Amino acid sequence: MTLDRTRWCELLVGLERVEVLDVVRLLDRLFVTIESTDRLMGCRVCGTRATIKDRDRVELADLPAFGSPVTLVWLKRRWRCGDSDCDAASWTEDRPDIAPARATMTQRAGVWATTQVGRHVHSVAWASQELGVAWHTVMDAVTLWGEALVSDPERVGATASIGVDETSFLAATATEGTRWVSSICDVEGHRVIDLIEGRQAPDLDRWLSDQAEEWKSAVAITVCDLHEPFRAALKAQLPDATAVADPFHVVAVGTRCVDATRRRVQNDTLGHRGRKADPLYRCRKLLAMAEERLDEAAGSKLRGLLAAGDPDGSVGEAWRAN
């Protein structure tokens, strides 16, 4: 096998149909100058062989190499028709495999940044530091490539069960209320399907309305907390699916009921809120535990405190029911 040493630089750059003209290191950054090897170009109007009018120097952020950020300098050729009677104006070569039109990053650098931020959960700031570009440059790339991935109908795939839950995204300020986002998950696949802004029924209803009927008909189980807007939207859009309440939230509701009963009995028996020495106040943490999780000492302590502070057994009944 004969080695073509003139192709070593092209192999390192890893782009098809280009030749490397220069590689320079300046201020801890590599500048790699390339030019397309395409020599034949037909006029887009009449088909006559075009000639090179000039070359534009286009600088693009590329993948880091050998521990350094890289700038790919593309000598982008401007063509013109060889027929002087043709009405075609000049045009620049189009190589989407190198970079989209008017981009500031190569295609592969944009996809890499999107993968790092989306799949590997790195921050945009981290990706921008690795590429040696500004934060908004990476964010623009993540938006461009990420939106295409999100809108891909094959991204979600069929699932038999979905779960929905809301999260506080931004805390309330003096001028704005709390901002919420809701995550929609594939329960069986243990992955997030999508994020939507808001936590009300119309927000979820809009997302479900955008899904294909075939996809919705495959959903057999819906899981959410006891948030009524979510339950209403799921019931309206997926009427045949079995609704399941998240056990964590069900237990939380029961625990709140036990605590409300404890506070009521506390006021009825002693006429004030719980104080450090009050029996019901002393057992408040034990009441948050299931009976089977109490060891012998904790169970004995709880029974003694309830006997002292719960004369009619209301708190004990609420605890056992929970």
N, C-alpha and C positions, 0 to 999 in steps of 0.2 A: 504494500500500500504506500503510495507516494503522498507525502505531507506537503500541503500548500501553505507555506508559512505566511504568505501574504493575506491569508484568510483568517489568521488567528484573532486579530482584533475584531473582525466581523462576528466571529463565533462568540467572543466574549460579550459583545454588545447584544447579540441575540435577536436581531431584527432581520427579516427577510428582505432581499432585494435592496440592500444598502451597502455602501462602502464607507469605511472609516477614513477620513482625511487627516484627522489630527486628534491627539489626546494631550491635554495640558492640565497640570495641577496648579491652581492659583488659590491662595488663602484657604487651604484645607478643603477645596472643592475641585472635583474633576470636571473638566469641560471636554466633551467628546463631540467632535464635528463630523457629521455624516452627510451623505448625499445619496439620493436614490440612484439605482443602477438602470432604471428604465430609460431607454434611449429612443424608443419609438412612441410617438404620440400623434394621434389623428385629431384633426379639427372637429370640434363637437357640432359644427354646423354643416360643413361640406365634406369632411372626412379626409381632406388633404393633409399630408404629413406636416406636422407643426415643427417649429424651430424654437430654440430657447431664446427668450427675450432678455431675461436677467434672472438673478437669484436673490431671494429675500432671506435674510438671516433671522431665523426663528429660534428663540431660546425656550426650552421646555424642561421643567423639573422632571427628572427620571429616577428610577430606582437607585438606592444607594449601592455603592460598590467599594469593596476593600476598605470598609469603615469610613467612607467619605460620602457626603451628598454629591449628586451628579447633575450637571446641566447638560442636556443633549442639545447641541447646536445643529439645527437642521437647515441646510442650504436649500431652501424650498424654491424650486424652479418656477419661473413664470413663462408660460408658453404663448406663442402667437401663430396664427395660421400662415402657411407658406404661400397661399394664394392671395395676392394683393387685392383682388377684386372681391374677396370674401368679406361679408359684413361682421364676421366674428371679431369680438374684441379679445384682448389677451386674457388668460386665465391661469390660475396657479394650480399646481398638481394637487391631487387629493389622495391622501394616504391615511384613511381612518385607522389602519393598524398601527400607525405611529402616534397620531393624536387627532382628536376631533377638530373641526374648524374652530378657530379663535380660542383654542384651549391654551392653558399655561402649564399643563402637565401632560406627559405622555399617557396614552391609554392604559398601559400596564401599571404606571405609577398611580393613576386614579383608581384602578381596580384594586391594587394592593392596599392603598389607604382605606378604601371602603371595607375591604376584608378585615383589616386590622381593627378598625373602629366597630364594625358591625358584628363580626364573628368572634374576634379575639378580645373584645371589650377593652381595647386601648382607647385612651382619650385622643381627641383631635389634636391637642397640644403635643402629645407624644409623637404622633405621626408626622406633624409638621416639623418637629425637631429632627426626626430621622431623615426627612426629605430635604431639610434645609430651606423651607419655604414659610410663608406667612400662614397664620392660623386660618384665615378666611379662604386661602387657596385650597387647603385640604378640605375645608367644610364645603366649598363649592363642588369639589370633586365627589365627596361623599353624597351630597345631594343629587348630583347628576347620575352617578352610577347606582346609588341606593334606591332612588325612586324607580328606576327601571327594574330592579330586583323585586321591590315591594309590589309593583303592579303586575308582575309576571303571574298569570293565572295558574301556572304549575307549581308556584312556590309553596302554597299552602297544602295542596293534596287533600285527599279524602281523609276524614276522621270521624270516628263514631261518637266521640264525646268531647265537648268543649267546656272550658271554665272561664269565668269572668270575675275580675276583681278590680277595685279602684285603688289608686295610690295618690297621696298628696304630692304634687310635683313642685309647686312653689307655695311657700307659706304666705299668708295674708300680710299685706302691708297697709300703710296709712291710706293709700289710694286705690288699692286693688284687693279683691277677696282672694281666698285660697284657690289656686288653680289645680285641677285634677286631671289625671290621665287614667284610662282603664286598659288593662291588659286582657287580651283574649288568648287563651292557651289551648293547646292540644293536650288534654289530660293524659291520654294513653301514651302519646309520644314524648311527654315531658318537655315541651318546647313552647315558646311564645309564638303565636301566629301573627298577631298585630297589636299595635297600640293606637288608641283613639283618644282624642281630647274630650274631657268631660266625664260625667258619671250619671247622666240622666237617661231616661228611656229613649228619647229621640236620638241621642248620640249612638247608642248601641243599635237602635232600630235602623238608622241610616247605614251602618256598616253591614248589618245582616241583609238589608235590601240589596246591597251591591253584590252579594254572593250568588253564585249560580244555584238554581233550584235543585239541580242534581246534587250539588255539594250539601245543601241544607237537608235534603231528604235522607242523606246518609247519617246525619247526626241523630243518635238514639238517646243520648244522655246529656243534660246540661247541668253544670255545677256552678253555684254562686253562693254568696253569703245571703243574709236575709234582707238585703237591700231591695226594697219593693220595686223601684224603677227597672232594675235589671230583670227581676222576675217577670214583670209585665211585658218587657220587650221580648224576652225569650219565649214566653208563652204565645205572644202574637205571631212571631216569625217561625217558631218551631213547635207548633201545637201538638205534634205527635211524639215529641221527645219526652223522656222521663226526667222530671226536675229533681235534682238532688241538692240538699243544702250542705254547705261546707261544715263538717263536724266541729271545726275550731270555733266558728261563729255561733253554732248552736250551743256549744258548751259555754261560750262567753255570755250569751243571753241568759242561760240558766244561772250562771254565777252572779250576774247582775241582779237577778230576781232574789237569790239568796241574800245578797248584800242589802237589797232594799227591805227585805223582811227583817233582817237583823237590826237595821237602823230604826224601823218602825217600832219593833218590840223594845229596843233600847229607850226610845222616848216615852213609850207607854208605861214602862215599869219604873224608870228613874227620872223621867222628866227633863232630860238633857242629852246632848250628843255624847258619843262615846268618849270616855276618859281613860287614862292609862290603867287605872286600877279596876275598871268595870269588866265583869266577866265576859260579856259579849264582845267588847272591844279587844280583849286579850285573845279571843279565839277567832278573830276575823281571818287570819291567814290560814288557819286549819280548815276553815269552812270553804276555802277555795280548792281544797284537795278532795279527791274521791276517797270514799271509805276504804276501798281496797288498797290504797296507797299509804294509809296510815299504819305505822308500826304500833306495837302494843302500848308503848309509852305515850305516843301522840294521841292514840284513840282514847286512852284513859283520861288524858288531860282534857280532850274535847268534851267527853261525856260529863266530866266534873264541872266544867265551865258552863255548859248548857244547863245542867241541873241547877246551877246557881243563878243564872241570868235569864233563863227561858222558861218561865213558870207554866205556860200553857202548851209548850212543845212546838210552837209555830216555826221557829228557826230550824229546829231539828228536822221537822217534816219537809221543809223547803230544801234543806241540804240533801236529805236522802232521795227526794224526788229528782234532784239535779244529777 
